[in-house]
Amino acid sequence: MEGRAPQLMEITGLEGKVAVVTGAGRMRSIGRPIAVELARAGCDIVLTGTGRSPDRYPDDERAADWRDIESVADEVRSLGRRAEAVVSNVADAGAVDALVAGTLAQFGRVDIVVNNAGAARGADRVPVVDLDIDVWRNVIDVNLHGTFLMSRAFARAIVAAGAGGSIVNISSIGGKMMAARTAAYAASKAAIHALTCAMASELGPDGVRVNAVCPGIIDTYRMDDVGRGERWEQMIAASVPLGRPGTGEDIANMVVYLCSDQGSWISGQLYTVDGGMLTGR
């Protein structure tokens, strides 16, 4: 209507909800901003990490006196929300069941699960003929089996509560590109896409939405093996039409939307968030 001020979209429906975010302990990461932005939108947060020892911290975390998931929990609390930091292994069914029980005991409910934990890149980035079976198994165990175990256990709790909820799987454009020398990673992420869609069909009647977010190049610690500087800038210029790497916040914004009232009619989707990298594919 002429003369009427434009209405800004407001994210609603997350106040008082309880969200579980796995793999949330790194300072430069995707999991940390997901946890923080869900808290900013009104969620109480359960954070998981592997319990890294300080000697595995990169230099910037050491300089910041970083404390892994405890530091992220403090950020959540600074926003006025409750937080619980739990060392857990998503690939261990017993540990996942304990995480469900602990979450329900502490918070009385669970509404959102973000499966963000992922195997570190490195020894898996070789041709298939050179891929060590233990490396293959680790990638599949953490990325795929972890997503399955978390989704299965927490979906049971969400369905039993009868109020619906949201599961968001953090995948990758790697599961769509399926590039050479990424067989284990690409296979795990492509399988997550299939799992996402199957779960969306099964859980929809119970009001549970299931989606996946597929990031492109995100400027986190996972890319430190590439380095920064000229090589990094050349890679971004050649790969990303929008001309910059993504940030954890770029992914967090999509996750928050998918979990909100504004995303309430979205399920079974695989959202690419990559600055245009897959354009034309």
C-alpha positions as CSV (number, residue, x, y, z in Angstrom):
1,M,0.0,0.0,0.0
2,E,1.4,3.4,-1.0
3,G,2.9,5.3,1.9
4,R,3.0,2.3,4.2
5,A,6.4,1.6,5.9
6,P,7.9,-1.7,4.8
7,Q,7.6,-4.5,7.3
8,L,10.8,-6.3,8.4
9,M,10.7,-10.0,8.8
10,E,11.0,-11.0,12.5
11,I,12.3,-14.4,13.5
12,T,9.8,-15.8,16.0
13,G,8.9,-19.1,17.7
14,L,12.3,-19.9,19.3
15,E,11.8,-18.3,22.8
16,G,12.2,-20.9,25.5
17,K,13.0,-23.7,23.1
18,V,15.9,-26.1,23.8
19,A,18.5,-26.7,21.1
20,V,21.3,-29.2,21.0
21,V,24.3,-28.2,18.8
22,T,27.1,-30.8,18.3
23,G,30.7,-29.9,17.4
24,A,30.3,-26.4,18.9
25,G,33.6,-25.9,20.7
26,R,35.9,-24.2,18.2
27,M,36.5,-20.5,18.3
28,R,36.6,-20.1,14.4
29,S,33.8,-22.5,13.4
30,I,30.3,-23.1,12.2
31,G,29.0,-24.7,15.4
32,R,29.9,-21.7,17.7
33,P,27.8,-19.1,15.8
34,I,25.0,-21.6,15.4
35,A,24.8,-22.0,19.1
36,V,25.2,-18.2,19.8
37,E,22.6,-17.2,17.2
38,L,20.0,-19.7,18.4
39,A,20.6,-18.4,21.9
40,R,20.1,-14.8,20.6
41,A,16.8,-15.9,19.1
42,G,15.6,-17.2,22.5
43,C,16.9,-20.8,22.8
44,D,18.6,-22.5,25.7
45,I,21.5,-24.5,24.4
46,V,23.2,-27.8,25.0
47,L,26.7,-27.8,23.4
48,T,28.8,-30.8,22.7
49,G,32.4,-31.2,21.8
50,T,35.1,-33.9,21.9
51,G,36.9,-32.6,24.9
52,R,40.0,-31.4,23.1
53,S,43.1,-31.0,25.3
54,P,44.6,-27.5,25.2
55,D,47.7,-28.7,23.4
56,R,45.5,-29.2,20.4
57,Y,44.3,-25.7,20.3
58,P,45.5,-23.4,17.5
59,D,47.5,-20.4,18.4
60,D,44.6,-17.9,18.3
61,E,42.6,-20.0,20.8
62,R,45.5,-20.2,23.1
63,A,46.0,-16.5,22.9
64,A,42.4,-15.9,23.8
65,D,42.5,-18.4,26.8
66,W,39.9,-20.4,25.0
67,R,38.2,-23.2,26.9
68,D,36.4,-25.1,24.1
69,I,32.7,-25.7,24.7
70,E,32.9,-23.9,28.1
71,S,33.8,-20.7,26.3
72,V,30.8,-21.0,24.0
73,A,28.5,-21.8,26.9
74,D,29.7,-18.6,28.6
75,E,28.7,-16.7,25.4
76,V,25.3,-18.2,25.5
77,R,24.8,-17.3,29.1
78,S,25.9,-13.7,28.4
79,L,22.8,-13.5,26.2
80,G,20.6,-14.4,29.1
81,R,20.0,-18.1,28.1
82,R,20.8,-21.3,29.9
83,A,23.7,-23.4,28.5
84,E,25.1,-26.9,29.3
85,A,28.4,-28.0,27.9
86,V,28.8,-31.7,27.4
87,V,31.8,-33.7,26.2
88,S,30.3,-36.4,24.0
89,N,31.0,-38.6,21.0
90,V,28.3,-38.5,18.4
91,A,29.5,-41.8,16.9
92,D,28.9,-43.7,20.1
93,A,25.3,-44.8,20.5
94,G,25.6,-45.1,24.3
95,A,27.0,-41.6,24.6
96,V,24.2,-40.2,22.4
97,D,21.6,-41.9,24.6
98,A,23.2,-40.4,27.6
99,L,23.1,-37.0,26.0
100,V,19.4,-37.3,25.4
101,A,18.8,-38.4,29.0
102,G,21.0,-35.6,30.3
103,T,19.2,-33.0,28.2
104,L,15.8,-34.0,29.3
105,A,16.9,-34.2,33.0
106,Q,18.4,-30.7,32.8
107,F,15.9,-28.9,30.6
108,G,12.8,-31.0,30.6
109,R,12.5,-30.9,26.8
110,V,14.3,-30.8,23.5
111,D,13.0,-29.0,20.4
112,I,15.9,-28.5,18.0
113,V,18.9,-30.7,17.1
114,V,21.7,-29.3,14.9
115,N,24.1,-32.1,13.7
116,N,27.2,-30.1,13.1
117,A,30.0,-32.4,14.4
118,G,32.3,-33.5,11.6
119,A,35.5,-35.4,11.0
120,A,38.6,-33.3,10.5
121,R,39.8,-33.1,6.9
122,G,43.3,-34.3,6.2
123,A,44.3,-38.0,5.6
124,D,41.0,-38.7,3.8
125,R,41.8,-36.3,0.9
126,V,43.6,-38.8,-1.2
127,P,42.6,-41.0,-4.2
128,V,40.3,-43.9,-3.3
129,V,43.0,-46.4,-4.2
130,D,45.2,-44.9,-1.5
131,L,42.5,-44.3,1.1
132,D,43.2,-46.1,4.4
133,I,40.2,-48.1,5.6
134,D,40.5,-46.7,9.1
135,V,40.4,-43.2,7.8
136,W,37.4,-44.1,5.7
137,R,35.6,-45.5,8.7
138,N,36.3,-42.5,10.9
139,V,34.8,-40.1,8.4
140,I,31.7,-42.3,7.9
141,D,31.4,-42.9,11.6
142,V,31.5,-39.2,12.6
143,N,29.7,-37.6,9.7
144,L,27.1,-40.2,8.8
145,H,26.7,-42.5,11.7
146,G,26.9,-39.6,14.1
147,T,24.1,-37.8,12.3
148,F,22.0,-40.9,12.2
149,L,22.5,-41.8,15.9
150,M,21.8,-38.2,17.1
151,S,18.7,-37.9,14.8
152,R,17.3,-41.3,15.8
153,A,17.7,-40.8,19.6
154,F,16.6,-37.2,19.7
155,A,13.7,-37.7,17.3
156,R,12.3,-40.3,19.6
157,A,12.3,-37.7,22.4
158,I,10.8,-35.0,20.3
159,V,8.1,-37.2,18.9
160,A,7.2,-38.5,22.4
161,A,6.8,-35.0,23.6
162,G,4.2,-34.3,20.9
163,A,5.1,-30.7,20.3
164,G,7.1,-31.1,17.0
165,G,10.6,-29.7,16.4
166,S,13.4,-29.3,14.0
167,I,16.5,-31.2,13.0
168,V,19.1,-29.5,10.9
169,N,22.0,-31.5,9.4
170,I,25.1,-29.5,8.5
171,S,26.3,-31.1,5.3
172,S,28.5,-29.6,2.6
173,I,28.5,-28.8,-1.1
174,G,31.0,-31.6,-1.1
175,G,28.1,-34.0,-1.1
176,K,26.8,-32.4,-4.3
177,M,30.1,-31.7,-6.1
178,M,31.5,-35.2,-5.3
179,A,35.0,-34.1,-6.3
180,A,38.1,-36.3,-6.8
181,R,40.1,-37.0,-3.7
182,T,37.1,-36.5,-1.4
183,A,35.5,-39.9,-1.7
184,A,35.0,-40.5,2.1
185,Y,33.8,-37.0,2.8
186,A,31.6,-36.7,-0.3
187,A,30.1,-40.1,0.3
188,S,29.3,-39.3,3.9
189,K,27.7,-35.9,3.0
190,A,25.7,-37.3,0.1
191,A,24.4,-40.0,2.4
192,I,23.3,-37.3,4.9
193,H,21.3,-35.8,2.1
194,A,19.4,-39.1,1.6
195,L,19.0,-39.5,5.3
196,T,17.6,-36.0,5.7
197,C,15.0,-36.5,3.0
198,A,13.9,-39.9,4.3
199,M,13.6,-38.6,7.9
200,A,11.6,-35.6,6.7
201,S,9.1,-38.0,5.1
202,E,8.9,-40.2,8.2
203,L,8.8,-37.5,10.9
204,G,6.6,-34.9,9.1
205,P,3.4,-36.4,10.4
206,D,4.7,-35.8,14.0
207,G,5.5,-32.2,13.3
208,V,9.2,-32.7,13.0
209,R,11.0,-30.9,10.2
210,V,14.3,-32.1,8.9
211,N,16.6,-30.1,6.6
212,A,20.2,-29.9,5.6
213,V,22.4,-26.9,5.1
214,C,25.3,-27.3,2.6
215,P,28.0,-24.7,3.1
216,G,30.7,-23.8,0.6
217,I,34.1,-22.4,1.6
218,I,33.7,-21.1,5.1
219,D,36.6,-19.2,6.8
220,T,37.1,-21.5,9.8
221,Y,39.9,-23.5,11.3
222,R,39.1,-26.3,9.0
223,M,40.6,-24.4,6.1
224,D,43.9,-23.6,8.0
225,D,45.8,-26.2,5.9
226,V,45.1,-24.1,2.9
227,G,46.6,-21.0,4.6
228,R,45.6,-17.4,4.1
229,G,47.1,-14.7,2.0
230,E,47.6,-14.7,-1.8
231,R,46.8,-18.4,-2.3
232,W,43.6,-18.1,-0.3
233,E,42.6,-14.9,-2.2
234,Q,43.2,-16.6,-5.5
235,M,41.1,-19.6,-4.5
236,I,38.2,-17.4,-3.4
237,A,38.4,-15.3,-6.6
238,A,38.4,-18.4,-8.8
239,S,35.7,-20.3,-6.9
240,V,33.2,-17.9,-5.3
241,P,31.1,-15.6,-7.6
242,L,30.2,-13.4,-4.6
243,G,33.9,-12.8,-4.1
244,R,34.3,-13.7,-0.4
245,P,34.4,-16.8,1.8
246,G,31.5,-17.6,3.9
247,T,31.4,-17.1,7.7
248,G,30.0,-19.2,10.4
249,E,27.3,-16.6,10.8
250,D,26.2,-17.1,7.2
251,I,25.4,-20.7,8.1
252,A,23.9,-19.8,11.5
253,N,21.5,-17.4,9.9
254,M,20.1,-20.2,7.7
255,V,19.9,-22.6,10.6
256,V,18.0,-20.1,12.8
257,Y,15.5,-19.4,10.0
258,L,14.9,-23.1,9.4
259,C,14.1,-23.7,13.1
260,S,11.9,-20.6,13.4
261,D,8.2,-20.1,12.8
262,Q,9.1,-18.4,9.5
263,G,10.6,-21.8,8.3
264,S,7.7,-23.8,9.6
265,W,6.6,-25.1,6.1
266,I,10.1,-26.2,5.0
267,S,11.2,-29.8,5.3
268,G,13.2,-32.3,3.4
269,Q,15.4,-29.6,1.7
270,L,19.1,-29.4,1.1
271,Y,20.0,-25.7,1.2
272,T,23.2,-24.7,-0.5
273,V,24.9,-21.7,1.1
274,D,28.0,-21.1,-0.9
275,G,28.2,-17.6,-2.4
276,G,27.3,-19.0,-5.8
277,M,30.0,-21.7,-6.0
278,L,27.6,-24.3,-7.5
279,T,26.1,-22.0,-10.0
280,G,25.5,-23.8,-13.3
281,R,26.1,-27.3,-11.8
